[in-house]
Amino acid sequence: MQTLTDRIILITGASSGIGAATARELAARGATVVLGARRTERLDALVAEIVAAGGRAQARALDVVSPDDMQAFADHALAVYGRIDAIVNNAGVMPLSPLSALKRDEWDRMIDVNLRGVLHGIAAVLPTMERQGFGHVVNVASIGAHRVFPTSAVYCATKYAVWALSEGLRQETDRLRVTVVSPGTTTSELADTITHTGAAEGMRDFRRITIAPEAVARAIAYAMEQPADVDVSEVVVRPVASPY
């Protein structure tokens, strides 16, 4: 097993939920975490918390929808630390609705954040990692990458795509490790973006049983701490009592 001491790890969507929990977990294990999100006030508070606990962290405003913004985020980390050991592509949105509601703007937002955001993260670090000869790309998908539910067709489509991207990248490189993490129902703010009344009510019932985001963070850390020649390609993490 490897330790995470002094690893330089980028995390997107780090202002809450799985992203924030992952930042705390990896920093506690010795990594230097570079945190990106749009809500910079939350990032600053998280950095202060990590530093007060003896960890190393810094934050930068990031909108993963913008390829230029994503590249600047990665370039900043590279300029400061000289390398990028890993990226956790975690940013995501979940405004569920039935297709018949025709919420095209919300479809576009999910495609932009959940799919293009991951692509932008990969593109921002891939040349550096290939040049280094090492690196770890962790893409956060969902149980929705394995099963489709009513009102979640577009969301699940983006998460199936994240799974496919991860597997494709794994097959295309013999230098990098690639992990896709698929959480089941997890305590977070993700469902707060649902504007369709029926979908929101259904999600409240769906999320009666959840796991804490720290459980997903520990799964990410587990994949990262494996020996350098071991790739944990996929992890599904869900509540024991979940039927999904």
Summary of the structure (lengths in Angstrom):
residues: 244
radius of gyration: 17.0
end to end distance: 31.5
largest distance: 50.6
contacts: 863
relative contact order: 0.16
helix: 50%
strand: 16%
